[in-house]
Amino acid sequence: MRTSLTLPLAAATLALLTGCSTDVAPNTAAVPARTDTEPSEQDRTWMRTIHQGNLSEVQAGRLAMGKGTTKQVKAVGKMLVQDHTKLGSKVTQAATQLGIQLPTSPSKAQRAEVVRLRNSSGQDFDEDFLSGMIKAHKEALAATRTEVSKGSNQTVKALAGSAQQSLQQHLDALEKAQES
């Protein structure tokens, strides 16, 4: 007797629930409206370029931490490792969200620079590291300023804006270390 009542009750409940679902609109209030434009080629190029720079500068910074002959070179190396690792994470996260595929290694020229630093030692290392990183940061700053002024995607432009401040601080620290 119990089974004969359970089946019709279950069917009635299912029919009731199914009927209710058409009366309720989906809750989209929690989903923010997308206001960003699709990343332009400028945005994509900057993301790829800055990512490769991050990879290269983390490697160079680690070398400076170990091979630098002055406290200043070692400190700048540590700053580069920390800051470019953080920036790299932000760039990777944004690229993933925007569907931008990033390179997995530094450019050929950047890899050659890291090899040159590996083969350098003493005072020569310090000079090579500082001059190479100053050049790289000037190039990165120029590309970043272009992104800030000509980029189209607000997420990428905001990321470039915050990167610009950090890159300028790095350049200032590198130039100060070179003067010493």
Backbone as CSV, one residue per row, in Angstrom:
resi,resn,N_x,N_y,N_z,CA_x,CA_y,CA_z,C_x,C_y,C_z
1,MET,0.811,-1.180,0.000,0.000,0.000,0.000,0.864,1.257,0.000
2,ARG,1.947,1.174,0.761,2.830,2.315,0.849,3.434,2.668,-0.518
3,THR,3.863,1.712,-1.288,4.459,1.969,-2.585,3.458,2.540,-3.570
4,SER,2.238,2.177,-3.454,1.259,2.694,-4.399,0.988,4.180,-4.158
5,LEU,1.163,4.692,-2.952,0.989,6.117,-2.675,2.257,6.924,-2.959
6,THR,3.419,6.334,-2.789,4.689,7.020,-2.961,4.905,7.428,-4.412
7,LEU,4.612,6.558,-5.331,4.842,6.840,-6.745,3.986,8.016,-7.236
8,PRO,2.677,8.057,-6.986,1.894,9.210,-7.442,2.313,10.506,-6.732
9,LEU,2.696,10.395,-5.442,3.140,11.581,-4.711,4.430,12.145,-5.313
10,ALA,5.347,11.269,-5.662,6.610,11.691,-6.287,6.344,12.327,-7.648
11,ALA,5.440,11.776,-8.417,5.108,12.320,-9.727,4.465,13.690,-9.590
12,ALA,3.592,13.851,-8.618,2.939,15.144,-8.401,3.962,16.197,-7.976
13,THR,4.911,15.831,-7.093,5.945,16.750,-6.642,6.816,17.175,-7.814
14,LEU,7.186,16.203,-8.651,8.005,16.500,-9.821,7.271,17.443,-10.770
15,ALA,6.009,17.217,-10.995,5.231,18.078,-11.878,5.134,19.489,-11.305
16,LEU,4.947,19.579,-10.004,4.856,20.876,-9.351,6.167,21.642,-9.475
17,LEU,7.278,20.959,-9.189,8.588,21.599,-9.274,8.917,22.009,-10.705
18,THR,8.588,21.177,-11.652,8.844,21.499,-13.051,8.047,22.716,-13.470
19,GLY,6.817,22.798,-13.038,5.980,23.941,-13.356,6.510,25.225,-12.751
20,CYS,7.099,25.144,-11.584,7.630,26.333,-10.926,8.841,26.892,-11.641
21,SER,9.595,26.041,-12.255,10.850,26.498,-12.845,10.633,27.475,-13.989
22,THR,9.509,27.393,-14.670,9.281,28.316,-15.778,8.852,29.686,-15.298
23,ASP,8.375,29.778,-14.052,7.924,31.056,-13.523,9.067,31.889,-12.949
24,VAL,10.221,31.286,-12.700,11.317,31.967,-12.035,12.391,32.326,-13.061
25,ALA,12.721,33.605,-13.123,13.777,34.058,-14.029,15.130,33.738,-13.412
26,PRO,16.112,33.413,-14.222,17.443,33.129,-13.677,18.006,34.359,-12.973
27,ASN,18.728,34.139,-11.896,19.308,35.229,-11.123,20.639,35.623,-11.756
28,THR,20.631,36.726,-12.469,21.864,37.199,-13.117,22.433,38.412,-12.406
29,ALA,21.846,38.787,-11.277,22.321,39.963,-10.554,23.744,39.790,-10.043
30,ALA,24.128,38.562,-9.737,25.461,38.309,-9.197,26.534,38.304,-10.283
31,VAL,26.143,38.242,-11.546,27.102,38.202,-12.645,27.318,39.630,-13.146
32,PRO,28.545,40.160,-12.985,28.776,41.534,-13.432,28.707,41.634,-14.950
33,ALA,28.204,42.753,-15.413,28.155,42.995,-16.845,29.579,43.208,-17.342
34,ARG,29.904,42.641,-18.468,31.248,42.780,-19.022,31.334,44.116,-19.763
35,THR,32.269,44.936,-19.315,32.411,46.252,-19.936,33.713,46.373,-20.721
36,ASP,34.624,45.436,-20.538,35.891,45.466,-21.266,35.662,45.187,-22.745
37,THR,36.476,45.820,-23.560,36.458,45.487,-24.974,37.364,44.281,-25.177
38,GLU,37.192,43.637,-26.274,38.055,42.506,-26.636,39.491,43.043,-26.747
39,PRO,40.485,42.310,-26.232,41.872,42.800,-26.321,42.293,43.022,-27.769
40,SER,42.896,44.169,-28.013,43.399,44.494,-29.356,44.749,43.806,-29.564
41,GLU,45.262,43.927,-30.759,46.600,43.377,-31.031,47.643,44.102,-30.190
42,GLN,47.452,45.404,-29.967,48.339,46.175,-29.084,48.344,45.554,-27.682
43,ASP,47.154,45.260,-27.146,47.039,44.662,-25.812,47.737,43.297,-25.762
44,ARG,47.477,42.491,-26.764,48.055,41.135,-26.815,49.584,41.190,-26.906
45,THR,50.080,42.087,-27.752,51.532,42.217,-27.920,52.186,42.664,-26.622
46,TRP,51.592,43.628,-25.950,52.155,44.093,-24.680,52.169,42.959,-23.653
47,MET,51.084,42.222,-23.563,51.012,41.115,-22.592,52.129,40.101,-22.866
48,ARG,52.322,39.746,-24.113,53.354,38.761,-24.458,54.760,39.312,-24.177
49,THR,54.982,40.559,-24.566,56.290,41.188,-24.387,56.638,41.340,-22.914
50,ILE,55.689,41.831,-22.122,55.968,42.057,-20.708,56.149,40.724,-19.993
51,HIS,55.431,39.700,-20.443,55.579,38.379,-19.821,56.987,37.819,-20.067
52,GLN,57.454,37.938,-21.291,58.810,37.468,-21.586,59.836,38.260,-20.785
53,GLY,59.628,39.557,-20.658,60.519,40.379,-19.840,60.521,39.924,-18.393
54,ASN,59.342,39.627,-17.852,59.257,39.129,-16.474,60.076,37.860,-16.304
55,LEU,59.902,36.925,-17.226,60.640,35.659,-17.138,62.147,35.890,-17.151
56,SER,62.586,36.757,-18.050,64.007,37.048,-18.184,64.559,37.775,-16.955
57,GLU,63.818,38.739,-16.462,64.321,39.548,-15.350,64.321,38.791,-14.029
58,VAL,63.435,37.821,-13.894,63.490,36.956,-12.709,64.780,36.133,-12.751
59,GLN,65.112,35.600,-13.919,66.355,34.826,-14.059,67.579,35.700,-13.795
60,ALA,67.598,36.882,-14.380,68.733,37.788,-14.188,68.830,38.225,-12.730
61,GLY,67.693,38.488,-12.123,67.680,38.889,-10.715,68.244,37.799,-9.812
62,ARG,67.893,36.558,-10.100,68.433,35.438,-9.306,69.945,35.348,-9.461
63,LEU,70.414,35.562,-10.669,71.868,35.557,-10.889,72.527,36.673,-10.084
64,ALA,71.913,37.850,-10.085,72.480,38.987,-9.340,72.508,38.705,-7.848
65,MET,71.494,38.039,-7.345,71.458,37.707,-5.918,72.631,36.798,-5.546
66,GLY,73.006,35.927,-6.454,74.090,34.984,-6.174,75.468,35.449,-6.605
67,LYS,75.540,36.178,-7.723,76.837,36.536,-8.291,77.239,37.997,-8.088
68,GLY,76.309,38.823,-7.667,76.614,40.242,-7.480,77.721,40.424,-6.462
69,THR,78.572,41.425,-6.693,79.700,41.647,-5.777,79.417,42.730,-4.754
70,THR,78.313,43.472,-4.943,77.973,44.520,-3.980,76.589,44.242,-3.395
71,LYS,76.365,44.808,-2.217,75.059,44.669,-1.578,73.975,45.293,-2.450
72,GLN,74.322,46.387,-3.105,73.350,47.095,-3.937,72.906,46.239,-5.126
73,VAL,73.839,45.583,-5.789,73.491,44.723,-6.935,72.645,43.549,-6.449
74,LYS,73.031,42.954,-5.335,72.260,41.838,-4.775,70.847,42.285,-4.390
75,ALA,70.727,43.481,-3.798,69.418,44.001,-3.390,68.528,44.284,-4.607
76,VAL,69.115,44.864,-5.657,68.349,45.131,-6.877,67.906,43.804,-7.495
77,GLY,68.786,42.824,-7.491,68.423,41.502,-8.008,67.244,40.909,-7.257
78,LYS,67.275,41.022,-5.946,66.178,40.502,-5.119,64.870,41.238,-5.424
79,MET,64.949,42.552,-5.568,63.766,43.347,-5.895,63.180,42.908,-7.239
80,LEU,64.044,42.687,-8.223,63.569,42.258,-9.543,62.872,40.906,-9.456
81,VAL,63.461,39.981,-8.714,62.851,38.649,-8.572,61.468,38.778,-7.943
82,GLN,61.374,39.498,-6.847,60.094,39.633,-6.135,59.041,40.347,-6.988
83,ASP,59.398,41.505,-7.515,58.420,42.314,-8.247,58.010,41.689,-9.575
84,HIS,58.962,41.124,-10.303,58.621,40.537,-11.602,57.898,39.196,-11.440
85,THR,58.111,38.522,-10.324,57.328,37.311,-10.047,55.870,37.700,-9.791
86,LYS,55.653,38.746,-9.000,54.291,39.224,-8.729,53.619,39.704,-10.015
87,LEU,54.337,40.523,-10.784,53.774,41.028,-12.037,53.484,39.866,-12.985
88,GLY,54.389,38.904,-13.018,54.181,37.734,-13.874,52.897,36.994,-13.526
89,SER,52.610,36.872,-12.245,51.369,36.211,-11.812,50.146,37.003,-12.261
90,LYS,50.212,38.323,-12.115,49.083,39.169,-12.527,48.869,39.101,-14.039
91,VAL,49.956,39.141,-14.787,49.860,39.080,-16.251,49.296,37.729,-16.678
92,THR,49.783,36.656,-16.073,49.307,35.317,-16.409,47.818,35.175,-16.096
93,GLN,47.403,35.672,-14.945,45.994,35.588,-14.559,45.116,36.377,-15.540
94,ALA,45.522,37.590,-15.863,44.745,38.414,-16.807,44.713,37.765,-18.188
95,ALA,45.834,37.243,-18.629,45.892,36.607,-19.949,44.959,35.397,-20.005
96,THR,44.927,34.632,-18.940,44.038,33.471,-18.879,42.585,33.919,-18.989
97,GLN,42.219,34.941,-18.241,40.840,35.455,-18.263,40.469,36.021,-19.630
98,LEU,41.441,36.606,-20.319,41.176,37.245,-21.612,41.418,36.317,-22.800
99,GLY,41.878,35.102,-22.540,42.126,34.161,-23.620,43.360,34.475,-24.441
100,ILE,44.353,35.090,-23.812,45.600,35.423,-24.510,46.644,34.382,-24.146
101,GLN,47.207,33.747,-25.152,48.241,32.757,-24.909,49.591,33.451,-24.790
102,LEU,50.305,33.143,-23.696,51.596,33.774,-23.435,52.743,32.839,-23.798
103,PRO,53.903,33.405,-24.156,55.083,32.585,-24.409,55.513,31.884,-23.113
104,THR,56.196,30.780,-23.256,56.632,30.020,-22.078,58.083,30.274,-21.708
105,SER,58.778,31.072,-22.504,60.176,31.370,-22.195,60.522,32.770,-22.697
106,PRO,61.635,33.319,-22.188,62.092,34.616,-22.695,62.400,34.544,-24.192
107,SER,62.525,35.705,-24.817,62.876,35.761,-26.241,64.301,35.241,-26.438
108,LYS,64.659,35.020,-27.670,66.003,34.542,-28.001,67.071,35.521,-27.492
109,ALA,66.845,36.816,-27.698,67.805,37.832,-27.240,67.889,37.850,-25.717
110,GLN,66.755,37.691,-25.038,66.754,37.677,-23.579,67.478,36.438,-23.047
111,ARG,67.278,35.316,-23.695,67.987,34.092,-23.273,69.488,34.258,-23.452
112,ALA,69.903,34.894,-24.552,71.333,35.137,-24.803,71.913,36.051,-23.727
113,GLU,71.140,37.045,-23.295,71.591,37.959,-22.236,71.787,37.198,-20.924
114,VAL,70.870,36.308,-20.595,70.995,35.519,-19.361,72.231,34.613,-19.440
115,VAL,72.484,34.016,-20.591,73.677,33.179,-20.765,74.932,34.029,-20.593
116,ARG,74.925,35.217,-21.157,76.075,36.125,-21.024,76.321,36.449,-19.552
117,LEU,75.247,36.693,-18.805,75.388,36.976,-17.373,75.910,35.751,-16.616
118,ARG,75.445,34.583,-16.992,75.923,33.349,-16.333,77.428,33.178,-16.518
119,ASN,77.916,33.588,-17.677,79.334,33.411,-17.996,80.207,34.554,-17.486
120,SER,79.594,35.549,-16.900,80.307,36.711,-16.395,80.503,36.570,-14.894
121,SER,81.529,37.234,-14.371,81.744,37.166,-12.917,82.401,38.440,-12.408
122,GLY,82.362,38.590,-11.093,83.017,39.722,-10.448,82.431,41.054,-10.875
123,GLN,83.320,42.032,-10.979,82.932,43.394,-11.378,82.293,43.405,-12.759
124,ASP,82.794,42.538,-13.653,82.202,42.451,-14.996,80.731,42.041,-14.912
125,PHE,80.420,41.101,-14.031,79.023,40.684,-13.865,78.170,41.877,-13.459
126,ASP,78.620,42.591,-12.429,77.845,43.736,-11.938,77.569,44.732,-13.068
127,GLU,78.611,45.067,-13.825,78.455,46.036,-14.914,77.527,45.505,-16.005
128,ASP,77.714,44.232,-16.384,76.865,43.627,-17.416,75.407,43.550,-16.958
129,PHE,75.207,43.139,-15.712,73.861,43.033,-15.164,73.178,44.394,-15.169
130,LEU,73.833,45.395,-14.610,73.225,46.718,-14.506,72.938,47.329,-15.875
131,SER,73.908,47.263,-16.781,73.669,47.863,-18.107,72.579,47.105,-18.867
132,GLY,72.579,45.784,-18.778,71.548,44.991,-19.456,70.158,45.246,-18.896
133,MET,70.054,45.332,-17.585,68.751,45.554,-16.949,68.253,46.981,-17.161
134,ILE,69.169,47.945,-17.224,68.761,49.324,-17.521,68.173,49.383,-18.929
135,LYS,68.858,48.773,-19.881,68.365,48.745,-21.266,67.005,48.052,-21.337
136,ALA,66.874,46.895,-20.678,65.617,46.138,-20.709,64.474,46.929,-20.067
137,HIS,64.778,47.621,-18.968,63.723,48.383,-18.297,63.308,49.622,-19.097
138,LYS,64.244,50.237,-19.799,63.880,51.370,-20.661,62.957,50.898,-21.784
139,GLU,63.264,49.742,-22.370,62.424,49.187,-23.431,61.049,48.795,-22.889
140,ALA,61.028,48.168,-21.721,59.759,47.757,-21.115,58.904,48.972,-20.758
141,LEU,59.554,50.021,-20.262,58.814,51.249,-19.934,58.214,51.882,-21.184
142,ALA,58.966,51.921,-22.257,58.454,52.498,-23.505,57.244,51.704,-24.004
143,ALA,57.337,50.374,-23.997,56.221,49.532,-24.437,55.016,49.700,-23.509
144,THR,55.275,49.850,-22.227,54.203,49.988,-21.249,53.505,51.340,-21.391
145,ARG,54.265,52.388,-21.624,53.654,53.708,-21.855,52.772,53.684,-23.103
146,THR,53.229,52.983,-24.123,52.426,52.847,-25.344,51.127,52.110,-25.039
147,GLU,51.199,51.047,-24.245,49.995,50.302,-23.877,49.026,51.187,-23.101
148,VAL,49.543,51.953,-22.155,48.682,52.820,-21.349,47.961,53.830,-22.248
149,SER,48.660,54.376,-23.234,48.051,55.409,-24.082,47.267,54.850,-25.266
150,LYS,47.648,53.691,-25.794,47.010,53.193,-27.021,46.272,51.869,-26.865
151,GLY,46.355,51.253,-25.695,45.650,49.994,-25.490,44.149,50.210,-25.498
152,SER,43.384,49.134,-25.719,41.929,49.280,-25.774,41.222,48.551,-24.639
153,ASN,41.810,47.504,-24.108,41.172,46.727,-23.053,41.517,47.325,-21.689
154,GLN,40.493,47.648,-20.914,40.707,48.337,-19.635,41.495,47.487,-18.638
155,THR,41.302,46.194,-18.640,42.042,45.319,-17.737,43.533,45.378,-18.046
156,VAL,43.868,45.283,-19.317,45.272,45.301,-19.734,45.878,46.681,-19.477
157,LYS,45.134,47.735,-19.768,45.637,49.094,-19.542,45.883,49.357,-18.055
158,ALA,44.992,48.870,-17.198,45.177,49.045,-15.752,46.410,48.286,-15.275
159,LEU,46.598,47.099,-15.799,47.776,46.301,-15.465,49.042,47.020,-15.922
160,ALA,49.007,47.580,-17.100,50.156,48.337,-17.613,50.429,49.563,-16.750
161,GLY,49.382,50.221,-16.291,49.555,51.385,-15.428,50.269,51.046,-14.135
162,SER,49.889,49.929,-13.532,50.567,49.539,-12.289,51.984,49.037,-12.577
163,ALA,52.175,48.377,-13.697,53.511,47.909,-14.073,54.438,49.087,-14.348
164,GLN,53.897,50.149,-14.911,54.702,51.321,-15.248,55.375,51.897,-14.001
165,GLN,54.654,51.990,-12.917,55.224,52.513,-11.664,56.362,51.623,-11.179
166,SER,56.141,50.335,-11.207,57.156,49.385,-10.742,58.395,49.417,-11.639
167,LEU,58.179,49.452,-12.936,59.310,49.492,-13.872,60.140,50.758,-13.680
168,GLN,59.472,51.872,-13.424,60.197,53.125,-13.192,61.023,53.032,-11.911
169,GLN,60.459,52.441,-10.867,61.210,52.255,-9.617,62.437,51.369,-9.854
170,HIS,62.260,50.331,-10.646,63.390,49.450,-10.960,64.470,50.207,-11.714
171,LEU,64.057,50.970,-12.717,65.018,51.731,-13.512,65.786,52.704,-12.626
172,ASP,65.086,53.384,-11.743,65.744,54.327,-10.831,66.767,53.605,-9.943
173,ALA,66.385,52.443,-9.398,67.289,51.678,-8.528,68.494,51.154,-9.309
174,LEU,68.269,50.716,-10.545,69.364,50.211,-11.383,70.347,51.335,-11.718
175,GLU,69.818,52.487,-12.086,70.691,53.613,-12.423,71.466,54.106,-11.195
176,LYS,70.839,54.090,-10.049,71.520,54.484,-8.811,72.648,53.493,-8.495
177,ALA,72.374,52.219,-8.678,73.402,51.201,-8.431,74.555,51.339,-9.422
178,GLN,74.246,51.706,-10.645,75.289,51.867,-11.661,76.182,53.059,-11.336
179,GLU,75.599,54.103,-10.760,76.376,55.291,-10.417,77.363,55.019,-9.257
180,SER,77.033,54.061,-8.421,77.890,53.775,-7.246,79.167,53.077,-7.612
